[in-house]
Amino acid sequence: MAHGKSQFAVWRCTKCNTPLKTTSYNKNHNDTIAKEMKMFCKKCREQVVAKRKDAKKGN
Ligand SMILES: [Zn+2]
């Protein structure tokens, strides 16, 4: 059993670029996780496509 580090990802609205959600996931399963997702954007006030962007924690 590998001790995977969790990777943080920010979901941004593709229309207004507002960060909608922050999630963490296991890097080992990166391929199985969606890179796009439909979410409700409060700013656009509609369902938008959000794109995942990995966020690295700086030192
Ligand atoms: Zn938006």
N, CA, C, O and the ligand as a Tripos MOL2 file, in Angstrom:
@<TRIPOS>MOLECULE
protein
  237   235    60     0     0
PROTEIN
NO_CHARGES

@<TRIPOS>ATOM
      1 N           0.8440   -1.2110    0.0000 N.3       1 MET1
      2 CA          0.0000    0.0000    0.0000 C.3       1 MET1
      3 C           0.8710    1.2490    0.0000 C.2       1 MET1
      4 O           1.6130    1.5240    0.9440 O.2       1 MET1
      5 N           0.7560    1.9700   -1.0600 N.am      2 ALA2
      6 CA          1.5620    3.1840   -1.1810 C.3       2 ALA2
      7 C           0.9270    4.3150   -0.3830 C.2       2 ALA2
      8 O          -0.2940    4.4450   -0.2930 O.2       2 ALA2
      9 N           1.7700    5.0900    0.1650 N.am      3 HIS3
     10 CA          1.2850    6.2280    0.9330 C.3       3 HIS3
     11 C           1.2120    7.4490    0.0270 C.2       3 HIS3
     12 O           2.1460    8.2480   -0.0380 O.2       3 HIS3
     13 N           0.1010    7.5800   -0.6640 N.am      4 GLY4
     14 CA         -0.0050    8.6550   -1.6480 C.3       4 GLY4
     15 C          -0.2210   10.0170   -1.0210 C.2       4 GLY4
     16 O          -0.9140   10.1610   -0.0140 O.2       4 GLY4
     17 N           0.3810   10.9890   -1.6300 N.am      5 LYS5
     18 CA          0.1420   12.3620   -1.1830 C.3       5 LYS5
     19 C          -1.0930   12.8990   -1.8790 C.2       5 LYS5
     20 O          -1.3320   12.6070   -3.0510 O.2       5 LYS5
     21 N          -1.8540   13.6630   -1.1760 N.am      6 SER6
     22 CA         -2.9960   14.2400   -1.8700 C.3       6 SER6
     23 C          -2.5940   15.4970   -2.6060 C.2       6 SER6
     24 O          -1.7920   16.3150   -2.1540 O.2       6 SER6
     25 N          -3.1990   15.5940   -3.7580 N.am      7 GLN7
     26 CA         -2.9220   16.7260   -4.6260 C.3       7 GLN7
     27 C          -4.1370   17.6390   -4.5900 C.2       7 GLN7
     28 O          -5.2790   17.1810   -4.6240 O.2       7 GLN7
     29 N          -3.8800   18.9010   -4.5240 N.am      8 PHE8
     30 CA         -4.9990   19.8300   -4.5110 C.3       8 PHE8
     31 C          -5.2700   20.3600   -5.9110 C.2       8 PHE8
     32 O          -4.3580   20.6260   -6.6940 O.2       8 PHE8
     33 N          -6.5330   20.5010   -6.1870 N.am      9 ALA9
     34 CA         -6.9230   20.9940   -7.5070 C.3       9 ALA9
     35 C          -7.9720   22.0820   -7.3510 C.2       9 ALA9
     36 O          -8.8490   22.0050   -6.4910 O.2       9 ALA9
     37 N          -7.8670   23.0860   -8.1910 N.am     10 VAL10
     38 CA         -8.8340   24.1720   -8.1870 C.3      10 VAL10
     39 C          -9.6830   24.0780   -9.4420 C.2      10 VAL10
     40 O          -9.1630   23.9300  -10.5480 O.2      10 VAL10
     41 N         -10.9840   24.1630   -9.2630 N.am     11 TRP11
     42 CA        -11.8980   24.1500  -10.3970 C.3      11 TRP11
     43 C         -12.2880   25.5730  -10.7260 C.2      11 TRP11
     44 O         -12.8530   26.2830   -9.8930 O.2      11 TRP11
     45 N         -11.9850   25.9850  -11.9400 N.am     12 ARG12
     46 CA        -12.2740   27.3520  -12.3450 C.3      12 ARG12
     47 C         -13.3250   27.3900  -13.4380 C.2      12 ARG12
     48 O         -13.3490   26.5480  -14.3350 O.2      12 ARG12
     49 N         -14.1840   28.3770  -13.3440 N.am     13 CYS13
     50 CA        -15.1750   28.6040  -14.3740 C.3      13 CYS13
     51 C         -14.4560   29.0220  -15.6570 C.2      13 CYS13
     52 O         -13.5770   29.8830  -15.6330 O.2      13 CYS13
     53 N         -14.8350   28.4060  -16.7680 N.am     14 THR14
     54 CA        -14.1730   28.7370  -18.0300 C.3      14 THR14
     55 C         -14.6740   30.0520  -18.6040 C.2      14 THR14
     56 O         -14.0980   30.5780  -19.5560 O.2      14 THR14
     57 N         -15.7470   30.5840  -18.0290 N.am     15 LYS15
     58 CA        -16.2880   31.8420  -18.5390 C.3      15 LYS15
     59 C         -15.7000   33.0510  -17.8260 C.2      15 LYS15
     60 O         -15.2690   34.0120  -18.4640 O.2      15 LYS15
     61 N         -15.6860   32.9940  -16.5030 N.am     16 CYS16
     62 CA        -15.2310   34.1690  -15.7530 C.3      16 CYS16
     63 C         -13.9520   33.8900  -14.9550 C.2      16 CYS16
     64 O         -13.4110   34.7790  -14.2980 O.2      16 CYS16
     65 N         -13.4900   32.6610  -15.0230 N.am     17 ASN17
     66 CA        -12.2310   32.3010  -14.3880 C.3      17 ASN17
     67 C         -12.2660   32.3360  -12.8580 C.2      17 ASN17
     68 O         -11.2260   32.3520  -12.2000 O.2      17 ASN17
     69 N         -13.4530   32.3480  -12.3210 N.am     18 THR18
     70 CA        -13.5720   32.3470  -10.8670 C.3      18 THR18
     71 C         -13.3700   30.9380  -10.3200 C.2      18 THR18
     72 O         -13.9340   29.9780  -10.8430 O.2      18 THR18
     73 N         -12.5720   30.8170   -9.2770 N.am     19 PRO19
     74 CA        -12.4250   29.5100   -8.6560 C.3      19 PRO19
     75 C         -13.7320   29.0740   -7.9980 C.2      19 PRO19
     76 O         -14.2640   29.7830   -7.1440 O.2      19 PRO19
     77 N         -14.2420   27.9320   -8.3870 N.am     20 LEU20
     78 CA        -15.5330   27.4930   -7.8910 C.3      20 LEU20
     79 C         -15.4040   26.4980   -6.7520 C.2      20 LEU20
     80 O         -16.2110   26.4740   -5.8230 O.2      20 LEU20
     81 N         -14.3940   25.7000   -6.8460 N.am     21 LYS21
     82 CA        -14.3010   24.6290   -5.8850 C.3      21 LYS21
     83 C         -12.8640   24.1740   -5.7650 C.2      21 LYS21
     84 O         -12.1130   24.1910   -6.7400 O.2      21 LYS21
     85 N         -12.4860   23.7680   -4.5730 N.am     22 THR22
     86 CA        -11.1650   23.1810   -4.3890 C.3      22 THR22
     87 C         -11.3400   21.7460   -3.9130 C.2      22 THR22
     88 O         -12.0570   21.4730   -2.9500 O.2      22 THR22
     89 N         -10.6850   20.8610   -4.5940 N.am     23 THR23
     90 CA        -10.7750   19.4650   -4.2040 C.3      23 THR23
     91 C          -9.3880   18.8880   -4.0310 C.2      23 THR23
     92 O          -8.4030   19.4270   -4.5360 O.2      23 THR23
     93 N          -9.3300   17.8190   -3.3330 N.am     24 SER24
     94 CA         -8.0670   17.1030   -3.2380 C.3      24 SER24
     95 C          -8.2870   15.6980   -3.7710 C.2      24 SER24
     96 O          -9.3760   15.1370   -3.6550 O.2      24 SER24
     97 N          -7.2660   15.1540   -4.3400 N.am     25 TYR25
     98 CA         -7.3880   13.8080   -4.8990 C.3      25 TYR25
     99 C          -6.0530   13.1080   -4.8080 C.2      25 TYR25
    100 O          -5.0150   13.7270   -4.5730 O.2      25 TYR25
    101 N          -6.1020   11.8260   -4.9960 N.am     26 ASN26
    102 CA         -4.8880   11.0400   -4.9650 C.3      26 ASN26
    103 C          -4.2000   11.0880   -6.3270 C.2      26 ASN26
    104 O          -4.7930   10.7620   -7.3550 O.2      26 ASN26
    105 N          -2.9590   11.4940   -6.3070 N.am     27 LYS27
    106 CA         -2.1830   11.6400   -7.5350 C.3      27 LYS27
    107 C          -2.1370   10.3420   -8.3380 C.2      27 LYS27
    108 O          -2.0950   10.3640   -9.5680 O.2      27 LYS27
    109 N          -2.1450    9.2420   -7.6480 N.am     28 ASN28
    110 CA         -2.0220    7.9390   -8.3150 C.3      28 ASN28
    111 C          -3.2130    7.6240   -9.2090 C.2      28 ASN28
    112 O          -3.1250    6.8270  -10.1430 O.2      28 ASN28
    113 N          -4.3160    8.2690   -8.8960 N.am     29 HIS29
    114 CA         -5.5190    8.0090   -9.6760 C.3      29 HIS29
    115 C          -5.8470    9.1820  -10.5950 C.2      29 HIS29
    116 O          -6.9930    9.3630  -11.0070 O.2      29 HIS29
    117 N          -4.8640    9.9450  -10.8960 N.am     30 ASN30
    118 CA         -5.0430   11.1690  -11.6790 C.3      30 ASN30
    119 C          -5.7790   10.9250  -12.9950 C.2      30 ASN30
    120 O          -6.6340   11.7150  -13.3950 O.2      30 ASN30
    121 N          -5.4430    9.8430  -13.6500 N.am     31 ASP31
    122 CA         -6.0120    9.5730  -14.9750 C.3      31 ASP31
    123 C          -7.5020    9.2880  -14.9340 C.2      31 ASP31
    124 O          -8.2190    9.4920  -15.9140 O.2      31 ASP31
    125 N          -7.9470    8.8200  -13.7970 N.am     32 THR32
    126 CA         -9.3520    8.4330  -13.7060 C.3      32 THR32
    127 C         -10.2440    9.5950  -13.2910 C.2      32 THR32
    128 O         -11.4690    9.4820  -13.2810 O.2      32 THR32
    129 N          -9.6130   10.7110  -12.9490 N.am     33 ILE33
    130 CA        -10.3940   11.8550  -12.4800 C.3      33 ILE33
    131 C         -10.6620   12.8140  -13.6310 C.2      33 ILE33
    132 O          -9.7870   13.0900  -14.4510 O.2      33 ILE33
    133 N         -11.8660   13.3030  -13.6720 N.am     34 ALA34
    134 CA        -12.2640   14.1990  -14.7590 C.3      34 ALA34
    135 C         -11.4690   15.4930  -14.7210 C.2      34 ALA34
    136 O         -11.0690   15.9700  -13.6600 O.2      34 ALA34
    137 N         -11.2520   16.0470  -15.9040 N.am     35 LYS35
    138 CA        -10.5360   17.3200  -15.9830 C.3      35 LYS35
    139 C         -11.5020   18.4650  -16.2380 C.2      35 LYS35
    140 O         -11.1670   19.6420  -16.1010 O.2      35 LYS35
    141 N         -12.6970   18.0800  -16.6110 N.am     36 GLU36
    142 CA        -13.7460   19.0800  -16.8100 C.3      36 GLU36
    143 C         -15.0000   18.6120  -16.0910 C.2      36 GLU36
    144 O         -15.2750   17.4160  -15.9970 O.2      36 GLU36
    145 N         -15.7390   19.5620  -15.5970 N.am     37 MET37
    146 CA        -16.9520   19.2090  -14.8780 C.3      37 MET37
    147 C         -17.9420   20.3550  -14.9840 C.2      37 MET37
    148 O         -17.5710   21.5290  -15.0100 O.2      37 MET37
    149 N         -19.1990   19.9840  -15.0430 N.am     38 LYS38
    150 CA        -20.2160   21.0300  -15.0710 C.3      38 LYS38
    151 C         -20.5520   21.4370  -13.6460 C.2      38 LYS38
    152 O         -20.8500   20.6110  -12.7840 O.2      38 LYS38
    153 N         -20.4920   22.7400  -13.4390 N.am     39 MET39
    154 CA        -20.7810   23.2680  -12.1090 C.3      39 MET39
    155 C         -21.6240   24.5180  -12.2410 C.2      39 MET39
    156 O         -21.7220   25.1370  -13.3010 O.2      39 MET39
    157 N         -22.2230   24.8580  -11.1260 N.am     40 PHE40
    158 CA        -22.9750   26.1010  -11.1170 C.3      40 PHE40
    159 C         -22.0630   27.2280  -10.6590 C.2      40 PHE40
    160 O         -21.4790   27.1750   -9.5770 O.2      40 PHE40
    161 N         -21.9520   28.2460  -11.5000 N.am     41 CYS41
    162 CA        -21.1290   29.4040  -11.1550 C.3      41 CYS41
    163 C         -22.0360   30.5060  -10.6180 C.2      41 CYS41
    164 O         -22.9900   30.9280  -11.2710 O.2      41 CYS41
    165 N         -21.7120   30.9540   -9.4230 N.am     42 LYS42
    166 CA        -22.5410   32.0020   -8.7990 C.3      42 LYS42
    167 C         -22.4070   33.3250   -9.5330 C.2      42 LYS42
    168 O         -23.3480   34.1160   -9.6000 O.2      42 LYS42
    169 N         -21.2360   33.5460  -10.0730 N.am     43 LYS43
    170 CA        -20.9910   34.8130  -10.7460 C.3      43 LYS43
    171 C         -21.7370   34.8720  -12.0780 C.2      43 LYS43
    172 O         -22.3780   35.8720  -12.4020 O.2      43 LYS43
    173 N         -21.6430   33.7850  -12.8420 N.am     44 CYS44
    174 CA        -22.3390   33.7310  -14.1260 C.3      44 CYS44
    175 C         -23.8230   33.3970  -13.9250 C.2      44 CYS44
    176 O         -24.6460   33.6320  -14.8100 O.2      44 CYS44
    177 N         -24.1450   32.8620  -12.7810 N.am     45 ARG45
    178 CA        -25.5050   32.4560  -12.4390 C.3      45 ARG45
    179 C         -26.0500   31.4410  -13.4350 C.2      45 ARG45
    180 O         -27.2080   31.5160  -13.8460 O.2      45 ARG45
    181 N         -25.2290   30.5260  -13.8010 N.am     46 GLU46
    182 CA        -25.6570   29.4490  -14.6910 C.3      46 GLU46
    183 C         -24.6940   28.2800  -14.5880 C.2      46 GLU46
    184 O         -23.6300   28.3640  -13.9740 O.2      46 GLU46
    185 N         -25.1050   27.1960  -15.2080 N.am     47 GLN47
    186 CA        -24.2420   26.0300  -15.2590 C.3      47 GLN47
    187 C         -23.1220   26.2930  -16.2490 C.2      47 GLN47
    188 O         -23.3630   26.6690  -17.3960 O.2      47 GLN47
    189 N         -21.9150   26.0950  -15.7980 N.am     48 VAL48
    190 CA        -20.7790   26.3360  -16.6720 C.3      48 VAL48
    191 C         -19.8620   25.1140  -16.6340 C.2      48 VAL48
    192 O         -20.0050   24.2280  -15.7910 O.2      48 VAL48
    193 N         -18.9360   25.0980  -17.5580 N.am     49 VAL49
    194 CA        -17.9250   24.0550  -17.5360 C.3      49 VAL49
    195 C         -16.7490   24.5620  -16.7150 C.2      49 VAL49
    196 O         -16.1940   25.6280  -16.9830 O.2      49 VAL49
    197 N         -16.3880   23.7880  -15.7280 N.am     50 ALA50
    198 CA        -15.2430   24.1510  -14.9060 C.3      50 ALA50
    199 C         -14.0800   23.2480  -15.2580 C.2      50 ALA50
    200 O         -14.2400   22.0470  -15.4720 O.2      50 ALA50
    201 N         -12.9130   23.8510  -15.3140 N.am     51 LYS51
    202 CA        -11.7210   23.0700  -15.6290 C.3      51 LYS51
    203 C         -10.8560   22.9260  -14.3890 C.2      51 LYS51
    204 O         -10.7080   23.8480  -13.5880 O.2      51 LYS51
    205 N         -10.3100   21.7700  -14.2690 N.am     52 ARG52
    206 CA         -9.4710   21.4940  -13.1160 C.3      52 ARG52
    207 C          -8.0540   21.9870  -13.3490 C.2      52 ARG52
    208 O          -7.4650   21.7690  -14.4080 O.2      52 ARG52
    209 N          -7.5220   22.6550  -12.3380 N.am     53 LYS53
    210 CA         -6.1170   23.0390  -12.4150 C.3      53 LYS53
    211 C          -5.4380   22.6230  -11.1250 C.2      53 LYS53
    212 O          -5.8640   22.9780  -10.0260 O.2      53 LYS53
    213 N          -4.3890   21.8730  -11.2870 N.am     54 ASP54
    214 CA         -3.6900   21.3920  -10.1110 C.3      54 ASP54
    215 C          -2.9670   22.5380   -9.4170 C.2      54 ASP54
    216 O          -2.3100   23.3640  -10.0510 O.2      54 ASP54
    217 N          -3.1050   22.5610   -8.1290 N.am     55 ALA55
    218 CA         -2.4570   23.6050   -7.3550 C.3      55 ALA55
    219 C          -1.3530   22.9780   -6.5090 C.2      55 ALA55
    220 O          -1.5940   22.0890   -5.6930 O.2      55 ALA55
    221 N          -0.1680   23.4560   -6.7230 N.am     56 LYS56
    222 CA          0.9330   22.9500   -5.9230 C.3      56 LYS56
    223 C           1.1240   23.8460   -4.7140 C.2      56 LYS56
    224 O           1.0620   25.0740   -4.7900 O.2      56 LYS56
    225 N           1.3540   23.1930   -3.6250 N.am     57 LYS57
    226 CA          1.5820   23.9610   -2.4080 C.3      57 LYS57
    227 C           3.0200   24.4480   -2.3900 C.2      57 LYS57
    228 O           3.9660   23.6640   -2.4540 O.2      57 LYS57
    229 N           3.1560   25.7470   -2.3020 N.am     58 GLY58
    230 CA          4.5080   26.3180   -2.2500 C.3      58 GLY58
    231 C           5.0980   26.2100   -0.8690 C.2      58 GLY58
    232 O           4.3720   26.0260    0.1080 O.2      58 GLY58
    233 N           6.3930   26.3230   -0.7760 N.am     59 ASN59
    234 CA          7.0370   26.2590    0.5310 C.3      59 ASN59
    235 C           7.0250   27.6020    1.2220 C.2      59 ASN59
    236 O           7.5290   27.7270    2.3390 O.2      59 ASN59
    237 ZN        -18.4070   32.0010  -14.0450 Zn       60 ZN60
@<TRIPOS>BOND
     1     1     2 1
     2     2     3 1
     3     3     4 2
     4     3     5 am
     5     5     6 1
     6     6     7 1
     7     7     8 2
     8     7     9 am
     9     9    10 1
    10    10    11 1
    11    11    12 2
    12    11    13 am
    13    13    14 1
    14    14    15 1
    15    15    16 2
    16    15    17 am
    17    17    18 1
    18    18    19 1
    19    19    20 2
    20    19    21 am
    21    21    22 1
    22    22    23 1
    23    23    24 2
    24    23    25 am
    25    25    26 1
    26    26    27 1
    27    27    28 2
    28    27    29 am
    29    29    30 1
    30    30    31 1
    31    31    32 2
    32    31    33 am
    33    33    34 1
    34    34    35 1
    35    35    36 2
    36    35    37 am
    37    37    38 1
    38    38    39 1
    39    39    40 2
    40    39    41 am
    41    41    42 1
    42    42    43 1
    43    43    44 2
    44    43    45 am
    45    45    46 1
    46    46    47 1
    47    47    48 2
    48    47    49 am
    49    49    50 1
    50    50    51 1
    51    51    52 2
    52    51    53 am
    53    53    54 1
    54    54    55 1
    55    55    56 2
    56    55    57 am
    57    57    58 1
    58    58    59 1
    59    59    60 2
    60    59    61 am
    61    61    62 1
    62    62    63 1
    63    63    64 2
    64    63    65 am
    65    65    66 1
    66    66    67 1
    67    67    68 2
    68    67    69 am
    69    69    70 1
    70    70    71 1
    71    71    72 2
    72    71    73 am
    73    73    74 1
    74    74    75 1
    75    75    76 2
    76    75    77 am
    77    77    78 1
    78    78    79 1
    79    79    80 2
    80    79    81 am
    81    81    82 1
    82    82    83 1
    83    83    84 2
    84    83    85 am
    85    85    86 1
    86    86    87 1
    87    87    88 2
    88    87    89 am
    89    89    90 1
    90    90    91 1
    91    91    92 2
    92    91    93 am
    93    93    94 1
    94    94    95 1
    95    95    96 2
    96    95    97 am
    97    97    98 1
    98    98    99 1
    99    99   100 2
   100    99   101 am
   101   101   102 1
   102   102   103 1
   103   103   104 2
   104   103   105 am
   105   105   106 1
   106   106   107 1
   107   107   108 2
   108   107   109 am
   109   109   110 1
   110   110   111 1
   111   111   112 2
   112   111   113 am
   113   113   114 1
   114   114   115 1
   115   115   116 2
   116   115   117 am
   117   117   118 1
   118   118   119 1
   119   119   120 2
   120   119   121 am
   121   121   122 1
   122   122   123 1
   123   123   124 2
   124   123   125 am
   125   125   126 1
   126   126   127 1
   127   127   128 2
   128   127   129 am
   129   129   130 1
   130   130   131 1
   131   131   132 2
   132   131   133 am
   133   133   134 1
   134   134   135 1
   135   135   136 2
   136   135   137 am
   137   137   138 1
   138   138   139 1
   139   139   140 2
   140   139   141 am
   141   141   142 1
   142   142   143 1
   143   143   144 2
   144   143   145 am
   145   145   146 1
   146   146   147 1
   147   147   148 2
   148   147   149 am
   149   149   150 1
   150   150   151 1
   151   151   152 2
   152   151   153 am
   153   153   154 1
   154   154   155 1
   155   155   156 2
   156   155   157 am
   157   157   158 1
   158   158   159 1
   159   159   160 2
   160   159   161 am
   161   161   162 1
   162   162   163 1
   163   163   164 2
   164   163   165 am
   165   165   166 1
   166   166   167 1
   167   167   168 2
   168   167   169 am
   169   169   170 1
   170   170   171 1
   171   171   172 2
   172   171   173 am
   173   173   174 1
   174   174   175 1
   175   175   176 2
   176   175   177 am
   177   177   178 1
   178   178   179 1
   179   179   180 2
   180   179   181 am
   181   181   182 1
   182   182   183 1
   183   183   184 2
   184   183   185 am
   185   185   186 1
   186   186   187 1
   187   187   188 2
   188   187   189 am
   189   189   190 1
   190   190   191 1
   191   191   192 2
   192   191   193 am
   193   193   194 1
   194   194   195 1
   195   195   196 2
   196   195   197 am
   197   197   198 1
   198   198   199 1
   199   199   200 2
   200   199   201 am
   201   201   202 1
   202   202   203 1
   203   203   204 2
   204   203   205 am
   205   205   206 1
   206   206   207 1
   207   207   208 2
   208   207   209 am
   209   209   210 1
   210   210   211 1
   211   211   212 2
   212   211   213 am
   213   213   214 1
   214   214   215 1
   215   215   216 2
   216   215   217 am
   217   217   218 1
   218   218   219 1
   219   219   220 2
   220   219   221 am
   221   221   222 1
   222   222   223 1
   223   223   224 2
   224   223   225 am
   225   225   226 1
   226   226   227 1
   227   227   228 2
   228   227   229 am
   229   229   230 1
   230   230   231 1
   231   231   232 2
   232   231   233 am
   233   233   234 1
   234   234   235 1
   235   235   236 2
@<TRIPOS>SUBSTRUCTURE
     1 MET1         2 RESIDUE 1 A MET
     2 ALA2         6 RESIDUE 1 A ALA
     3 HIS3        10 RESIDUE 1 A HIS
     4 GLY4        14 RESIDUE 1 A GLY
     5 LYS5        18 RESIDUE 1 A LYS
     6 SER6        22 RESIDUE 1 A SER
     7 GLN7        26 RESIDUE 1 A GLN
     8 PHE8        30 RESIDUE 1 A PHE
     9 ALA9        34 RESIDUE 1 A ALA
    10 VAL10       38 RESIDUE 1 A VAL
    11 TRP11       42 RESIDUE 1 A TRP
    12 ARG12       46 RESIDUE 1 A ARG
    13 CYS13       50 RESIDUE 1 A CYS
    14 THR14       54 RESIDUE 1 A THR
    15 LYS15       58 RESIDUE 1 A LYS
    16 CYS16       62 RESIDUE 1 A CYS
    17 ASN17       66 RESIDUE 1 A ASN
    18 THR18       70 RESIDUE 1 A THR
    19 PRO19       74 RESIDUE 1 A PRO
    20 LEU20       78 RESIDUE 1 A LEU
    21 LYS21       82 RESIDUE 1 A LYS
    22 THR22       86 RESIDUE 1 A THR
    23 THR23       90 RESIDUE 1 A THR
    24 SER24       94 RESIDUE 1 A SER
    25 TYR25       98 RESIDUE 1 A TYR
    26 ASN26      102 RESIDUE 1 A ASN
    27 LYS27      106 RESIDUE 1 A LYS
    28 ASN28      110 RESIDUE 1 A ASN
    29 HIS29      114 RESIDUE 1 A HIS
    30 ASN30      118 RESIDUE 1 A ASN
    31 ASP31      122 RESIDUE 1 A ASP
    32 THR32      126 RESIDUE 1 A THR
    33 ILE33      130 RESIDUE 1 A ILE
    34 ALA34      134 RESIDUE 1 A ALA
    35 LYS35      138 RESIDUE 1 A LYS
    36 GLU36      142 RESIDUE 1 A GLU
    37 MET37      146 RESIDUE 1 A MET
    38 LYS38      150 RESIDUE 1 A LYS
    39 MET39      154 RESIDUE 1 A MET
    40 PHE40      158 RESIDUE 1 A PHE
    41 CYS41      162 RESIDUE 1 A CYS
    42 LYS42      166 RESIDUE 1 A LYS
    43 LYS43      170 RESIDUE 1 A LYS
    44 CYS44      174 RESIDUE 1 A CYS
    45 ARG45      178 RESIDUE 1 A ARG
    46 GLU46      182 RESIDUE 1 A GLU
    47 GLN47      186 RESIDUE 1 A GLN
    48 VAL48      190 RESIDUE 1 A VAL
    49 VAL49      194 RESIDUE 1 A VAL
    50 ALA50      198 RESIDUE 1 A ALA
    51 LYS51      202 RESIDUE 1 A LYS
    52 ARG52      206 RESIDUE 1 A ARG
    53 LYS53      210 RESIDUE 1 A LYS
    54 ASP54      214 RESIDUE 1 A ASP
    55 ALA55      218 RESIDUE 1 A ALA
    56 LYS56      222 RESIDUE 1 A LYS
    57 LYS57      226 RESIDUE 1 A LYS
    58 GLY58      230 RESIDUE 1 A GLY
    59 ASN59      234 RESIDUE 1 A ASN
    60 ZN60       237 GROUP 0 **** ****
